[in-house]
Amino acid sequence: MIPFNMPPYTGEEDHLVLDAMRGPKLCGDGPYALKCQKWFEDQLGCLKTLLTPSCTHALEMAAILIDIQPGDEVIMPSYTFVSTANPFVLRGAKVVFVDIRPDTMNIDETLIEAAITDKTKAIVPVHYAGVSCDMDTIIRIADKYKLFVVEDAAQAFYSYYKNEPVGTRGHLAAFSFHETKNVTSGGEGGLLIINDKRFVQRAEIIREKGTNRSQFFRGMVDKYTWVDVGSSYLPSEIQAAYLYGQLLNAEKIQAKRLEIWRNYYNGLLPLVQRELITLSAVPGDCSQNAHMFYLKVRDIEVRTQLLSHLKAAGILAVFHYVPLHSAIAGMQFGSFIGDDNFTTVESSRLIRLPLYYGMDIADCEKVIRAIFDFFDTL
């Protein structure tokens, strides 16, 4: 069976994790955590980054930092993971869903302004499959209405928008290092990206259970105490060491993923020309990171048949999100504004193919042949 995903592993992680295990500090913000954060700050050119146990936790911190209150509204796409919405719902916000663009599966930036009310506090664009949203338009709207922008860049590590790293245009952003992502910190993990200096000091406090502990260790205060709301948003040093081993090999990981992605794209183009499938679009001002490869078929019936065909051929392919506005909690905590022209129908056509760092090109070719076999016998 060709799995849908295998966690990335380079071999560099082993001695770093052992070194962390034998070191004097296993809790958060040890030497490897600081190395990871500096790596990201240098790579992104942002003000500050903070490792977190997950991308969900990073988004929870963002919701606290922008002071989401009960009754506030937050605009986002419905085609996303629950972790995009939950951090804001936990603070009492109402989620306002708008439709997506069928080419990128990202939020339709032209529909955001119509969804804004006097209760709107933030816009949360999701960079699906590592392809950036139209951030120029989103930032322009946010500036006009004095809204915060929190980028859910869970899938967008090493992606670019107009030659700028994704995650650096919003006030705040979040990466994921879950085992399905391009790099991982041992299966779970995340990163809060801070691009607005207003949030730097308070983010450290929130992350340290609402205490000024970080300031204490830097000698800025003579003792630390509880000064704000917060929680435990620090990953262990072992997670950071694993992640640092991946970051040292990030370019190698990216090169392999891009090779597989291009192999799929070029190999499946004949089916596009036969109008049997469509492939993801990457706008000219974007550079994607090969986080995933997906195709779309005619409808959900064909999708179900193709998934069964691939499984019988020893290939695990999967569909993706069920739109949040159709979920039980989505109907309770949010509402869809405007027409659902694309969110539901496009999500029901989408299939994700196996793609991971350790995947052989031969396995990629096997997947392509199996898809051709399906359509030749359909």
C-alpha positions as CSV (number, residue, x, y, z in Angstrom):
1,M,0.0,0.0,0.0
2,I,1.3,3.5,-0.9
3,P,0.4,5.5,2.1
4,F,-1.1,9.0,1.8
5,N,1.5,10.4,4.1
6,M,4.7,9.5,6.0
7,P,6.2,11.9,8.5
8,P,9.4,13.5,7.1
9,Y,12.6,12.0,8.5
10,T,16.1,12.9,7.4
11,G,18.4,11.2,10.0
12,E,19.7,14.5,11.2
13,E,17.1,14.4,14.0
14,D,18.6,11.5,15.9
15,H,21.7,13.0,17.5
16,L,19.9,16.4,18.1
17,V,17.1,14.7,20.0
18,L,19.5,12.7,22.0
19,D,21.5,15.8,22.8
20,A,18.4,17.5,24.0
21,M,17.4,14.5,26.1
22,R,20.8,14.6,27.8
23,G,20.9,18.3,28.3
24,P,20.0,20.3,31.4
25,K,16.7,21.7,30.1
26,L,13.8,19.7,28.7
27,C,11.0,22.2,29.1
28,G,10.2,25.0,26.7
29,D,12.6,27.6,25.3
30,G,15.7,25.6,25.6
31,P,18.7,26.0,23.3
32,Y,17.0,24.2,20.4
33,A,13.8,26.2,20.7
34,L,15.8,29.4,20.5
35,K,17.7,28.1,17.5
36,C,14.5,27.2,15.7
37,Q,12.9,30.6,16.4
38,K,16.0,32.4,15.2
39,W,16.0,30.3,12.0
40,F,12.4,31.3,11.3
41,E,13.0,35.0,12.1
42,D,16.0,35.0,9.7
43,Q,14.1,33.1,7.0
44,L,10.9,35.2,7.3
45,G,12.3,38.5,8.2
46,C,9.6,39.0,10.8
47,L,9.7,40.7,14.2
48,K,9.4,37.6,16.4
49,T,8.4,33.9,16.3
50,L,7.4,31.7,19.1
51,L,7.2,27.9,19.0
52,T,4.0,26.4,20.2
53,P,2.7,22.8,20.8
54,S,0.5,23.1,17.7
55,C,-0.8,25.5,15.1
56,T,-4.1,25.5,16.9
57,H,-2.3,26.8,20.0
58,A,-0.6,29.5,17.9
59,L,-4.1,30.6,16.6
60,E,-5.5,30.6,20.2
61,M,-2.7,32.9,21.2
62,A,-3.5,35.2,18.2
63,A,-7.2,35.3,19.3
64,I,-6.1,36.5,22.7
65,L,-3.6,39.0,21.4
66,I,-6.1,40.8,19.2
67,D,-8.5,40.8,22.2
68,I,-11.4,38.8,20.7
69,Q,-14.5,39.4,22.8
70,P,-17.9,37.8,22.9
71,G,-20.0,39.2,20.0
72,D,-17.0,40.0,17.8
73,E,-17.1,38.6,14.3
74,V,-14.3,37.0,12.4
75,I,-14.3,36.4,8.6
76,M,-12.8,33.3,7.2
77,P,-13.5,30.6,4.5
78,S,-15.7,27.7,5.3
79,Y,-13.4,25.3,3.5
80,T,-10.7,24.9,6.2
81,F,-9.9,22.8,9.2
82,V,-11.8,23.3,12.5
83,S,-8.7,24.8,14.1
84,T,-9.1,28.0,12.0
85,A,-12.4,28.7,13.7
86,N,-12.1,27.1,17.2
87,P,-9.6,29.6,18.7
88,F,-12.0,32.5,18.0
89,V,-15.1,30.6,19.0
90,L,-13.5,29.8,22.3
91,R,-13.2,33.6,22.9
92,G,-16.9,34.1,22.1
93,A,-16.7,35.3,18.5
94,K,-19.1,34.6,15.8
95,V,-17.5,33.0,12.7
96,V,-18.6,34.6,9.4
97,F,-17.9,32.3,6.5
98,V,-17.6,33.5,2.9
99,D,-17.2,31.6,-0.4
100,I,-13.9,30.4,-1.9
101,R,-12.3,30.8,-5.3
102,P,-12.5,27.6,-7.3
103,D,-9.0,28.0,-8.8
104,T,-7.1,28.0,-5.5
105,M,-9.7,27.0,-2.9
106,N,-8.7,30.1,-1.0
107,I,-11.1,32.7,0.4
108,D,-12.6,34.9,-2.4
109,E,-11.1,38.2,-1.5
110,T,-13.8,40.0,-3.5
111,L,-16.5,38.8,-1.1
112,I,-14.9,39.9,2.1
113,E,-16.0,43.5,2.2
114,A,-19.6,42.7,1.8
115,A,-19.4,40.5,4.9
116,I,-18.0,43.2,7.2
117,T,-20.2,44.7,9.9
118,D,-19.6,47.0,12.8
119,K,-18.9,43.9,14.8
120,T,-16.1,42.6,12.6
121,K,-12.8,42.3,14.4
122,A,-10.5,40.3,12.1
123,I,-10.0,38.5,8.7
124,V,-8.5,35.0,8.8
125,P,-7.2,34.0,5.4
126,V,-6.2,30.4,4.9
127,H,-3.5,29.6,2.4
128,Y,-4.8,26.3,1.1
129,A,-2.3,23.8,-0.2
130,G,0.5,26.3,0.4
131,V,-0.8,28.7,-2.3
132,S,-1.1,32.2,-0.9
133,C,-4.4,34.2,-0.8
134,D,-4.5,37.6,-2.5
135,M,-2.9,39.3,0.4
136,D,-2.7,42.8,-1.2
137,T,-6.5,42.9,-1.5
138,I,-7.0,41.5,2.0
139,I,-4.6,43.9,3.7
140,R,-6.1,46.8,1.8
141,I,-9.6,45.9,3.1
142,A,-8.3,45.4,6.6
143,D,-6.6,48.7,6.6
144,K,-9.8,50.4,5.3
145,Y,-11.9,49.0,8.1
146,K,-9.2,48.9,10.8
147,L,-9.4,45.1,11.1
148,F,-6.7,42.6,12.2
149,V,-5.4,40.0,9.8
150,V,-4.4,36.6,11.2
151,E,-3.0,34.3,8.6
152,D,-3.7,30.6,8.9
153,A,-0.5,29.6,7.2
154,A,-0.6,26.0,8.6
155,Q,0.2,24.6,5.1
156,A,2.3,27.4,3.8
157,F,5.8,27.0,5.2
158,Y,8.3,27.9,2.4
159,S,5.5,29.4,0.3
160,Y,5.8,32.9,-1.2
161,Y,3.5,35.8,-2.2
162,K,5.1,38.4,-4.5
163,N,8.6,37.1,-3.4
164,E,7.7,37.6,0.3
165,P,7.4,34.6,2.6
166,V,3.8,33.7,3.4
167,G,2.9,34.6,7.0
168,T,4.6,38.0,7.0
169,R,1.8,40.2,5.7
170,G,-0.8,39.8,8.4
171,H,-0.5,41.2,12.0
172,L,-0.1,37.6,13.1
173,A,0.3,34.2,11.4
174,A,0.6,30.6,12.3
175,F,2.5,27.6,10.9
176,S,1.9,23.9,11.6
177,F,4.5,21.3,12.2
178,H,2.0,18.4,12.3
179,E,3.4,15.1,10.9
180,T,1.5,15.8,7.6
181,K,3.3,19.1,7.0
182,N,6.5,19.7,5.1
183,V,8.5,19.7,8.3
184,T,7.5,18.4,11.7
185,S,8.5,18.8,15.3
186,G,8.0,15.1,16.1
187,G,4.4,14.8,15.0
188,E,2.8,17.9,16.5
189,G,3.9,21.5,16.7
190,G,3.3,25.1,15.6
191,L,4.7,28.5,15.3
192,L,3.3,32.0,16.1
193,I,4.6,34.6,13.7
194,I,4.4,38.2,15.0
195,N,4.7,41.0,12.5
196,D,3.3,43.8,14.7
197,K,5.5,45.1,17.5
198,R,2.4,45.7,19.7
199,F,2.1,42.0,20.3
200,V,5.7,40.9,21.0
201,Q,5.8,41.4,24.8
202,R,2.3,40.3,25.5
203,A,2.7,37.2,23.4
204,E,5.6,36.0,25.6
205,I,3.4,36.5,28.7
206,I,0.4,34.7,27.3
207,R,2.6,31.8,26.2
208,E,4.1,31.5,29.7
209,K,0.8,31.0,31.5
210,G,0.2,34.7,31.8
211,T,3.4,35.3,33.7
212,N,6.4,37.6,33.0
213,R,8.8,34.6,33.4
214,S,10.6,35.4,30.1
215,Q,11.4,38.9,31.3
216,F,12.6,37.5,34.6
217,F,15.1,35.2,32.9
218,R,16.4,38.1,30.8
219,G,17.0,40.1,34.0
220,M,14.3,42.7,33.2
221,V,12.4,42.1,36.4
222,D,13.6,40.8,39.8
223,K,10.9,38.2,40.1
224,Y,8.1,36.8,37.9
225,T,4.4,36.8,38.7
226,W,1.0,36.3,37.1
227,V,0.3,39.5,35.1
228,D,-2.2,38.5,32.4
229,V,-4.4,35.7,31.0
230,G,-2.5,32.9,29.4
231,S,-1.9,29.2,29.2
232,S,0.9,26.7,28.6
233,Y,1.8,27.3,25.0
234,L,5.5,26.0,25.1
235,P,6.6,22.8,23.3
236,S,9.3,20.6,24.9
237,E,13.0,20.9,24.0
238,I,12.8,17.4,22.4
239,Q,10.2,18.6,19.9
240,A,12.3,21.6,19.2
241,A,15.4,19.5,18.6
242,Y,13.5,17.2,16.2
243,L,12.3,20.3,14.3
244,Y,15.8,21.8,14.2
245,G,17.1,18.7,12.5
246,Q,14.4,19.1,9.8
247,L,15.1,22.8,9.4
248,L,18.8,22.0,8.7
249,N,17.5,19.9,5.8
250,A,14.6,22.1,4.8
251,E,15.9,22.8,1.3
252,K,16.4,19.1,0.6
253,I,12.9,18.3,1.8
254,Q,11.4,21.0,-0.3
255,A,13.3,19.9,-3.4
256,K,12.0,16.4,-3.1
257,R,8.5,17.4,-2.5
258,L,8.5,19.8,-5.5
259,E,10.0,17.0,-7.7
260,I,7.0,14.8,-6.8
261,W,4.5,17.6,-7.2
262,R,5.8,18.4,-10.7
263,N,5.9,14.8,-11.7
264,Y,2.2,14.5,-10.8
265,Y,1.3,17.7,-12.6
266,N,3.1,16.9,-15.8
267,G,2.0,13.3,-15.8
268,L,-1.7,14.2,-15.3
269,L,-1.9,17.0,-17.8
270,P,-3.3,14.7,-20.6
271,L,-6.3,14.1,-18.4
272,V,-6.8,17.8,-18.1
273,Q,-6.7,18.1,-21.9
274,R,-9.3,15.4,-22.1
275,E,-11.4,17.5,-19.7
276,L,-11.6,14.6,-17.2
277,I,-9.9,16.4,-14.3
278,T,-8.8,19.8,-13.2
279,L,-5.6,20.6,-11.3
280,S,-4.8,23.3,-8.8
281,A,-3.9,26.7,-10.0
282,V,-0.9,28.7,-8.8
283,P,-1.3,32.4,-9.5
284,G,1.7,34.0,-11.2
285,D,2.5,36.1,-8.1
286,C,2.7,33.0,-5.9
287,S,5.2,30.3,-5.3
288,Q,3.8,27.2,-3.7
289,N,5.6,24.7,-1.4
290,A,4.3,21.3,-2.7
291,H,2.5,20.8,0.6
292,M,-0.1,18.7,-1.2
293,F,-1.1,17.6,-4.7
294,Y,-4.8,17.5,-5.4
295,L,-7.0,17.1,-8.5
296,K,-10.7,17.6,-9.0
297,V,-13.1,15.2,-10.8
298,R,-16.5,15.8,-12.2
299,D,-18.6,15.2,-9.0
300,I,-18.7,13.3,-5.8
301,E,-19.8,10.1,-7.4
302,V,-16.7,10.0,-9.6
303,R,-14.6,10.9,-6.6
304,T,-16.0,8.0,-4.6
305,Q,-15.3,5.6,-7.5
306,L,-11.8,6.9,-8.1
307,L,-10.9,6.6,-4.4
308,S,-12.2,3.0,-4.3
309,H,-10.2,2.2,-7.5
310,L,-7.0,3.6,-6.0
311,K,-7.5,1.8,-2.8
312,A,-7.9,-1.5,-4.7
313,A,-4.7,-0.7,-6.5
314,G,-2.9,-0.3,-3.2
315,I,-2.9,3.5,-3.1
316,L,-4.3,5.5,-0.2
317,A,-5.7,8.8,-1.6
318,V,-8.2,10.9,0.4
319,F,-10.6,13.8,0.2
320,H,-10.3,16.8,2.4
321,Y,-12.5,19.2,4.5
322,V,-16.2,19.0,4.9
323,P,-17.1,22.7,4.8
324,L,-17.4,24.1,8.3
325,H,-20.7,25.9,7.7
326,S,-22.4,22.6,7.1
327,A,-21.1,21.1,10.4
328,I,-23.1,21.0,13.6
329,A,-20.8,23.4,15.4
330,G,-20.4,25.5,12.3
331,M,-24.1,26.1,12.2
332,Q,-24.1,26.9,15.9
333,F,-21.2,29.3,16.1
334,G,-21.2,30.8,12.6
335,S,-23.1,31.7,9.5
336,F,-22.4,31.7,5.8
337,I,-22.7,35.2,4.2
338,G,-23.6,35.4,0.5
339,D,-24.0,32.5,-1.9
340,D,-22.3,29.1,-1.6
341,N,-21.4,28.9,-5.3
342,F,-18.1,27.0,-4.9
343,T,-17.4,25.9,-1.3
344,T,-19.6,22.8,-1.2
345,V,-19.5,21.7,-4.9
346,E,-15.7,22.2,-5.3
347,S,-14.9,20.5,-2.0
348,S,-16.9,17.4,-3.1
349,R,-14.8,17.1,-6.2
350,L,-11.4,17.2,-4.6
351,I,-9.0,14.3,-4.1
352,R,-5.5,14.5,-2.5
353,L,-2.8,12.2,-3.8
354,P,0.0,10.7,-1.7
355,L,2.9,13.1,-1.3
356,Y,5.7,12.9,1.3
357,Y,9.4,13.5,1.6
358,G,10.4,9.8,1.5
359,M,8.1,8.9,-1.5
360,D,9.8,7.2,-4.5
361,I,9.2,8.6,-8.0
362,A,8.3,5.0,-9.0
363,D,5.4,5.2,-6.5
364,C,4.3,8.5,-7.9
365,E,4.3,7.0,-11.4
366,K,2.2,4.1,-10.1
367,V,-0.4,6.5,-8.8
368,I,-0.5,8.3,-12.2
369,R,-1.0,5.0,-14.1
370,A,-3.8,4.0,-11.7
371,I,-5.6,7.2,-12.3
372,F,-5.3,6.8,-16.1
373,D,-6.5,3.2,-15.8
374,F,-9.6,4.4,-13.9
375,F,-10.6,7.0,-16.6
376,D,-9.8,4.6,-19.4
377,T,-12.3,2.1,-18.0
378,L,-14.8,4.5,-16.6
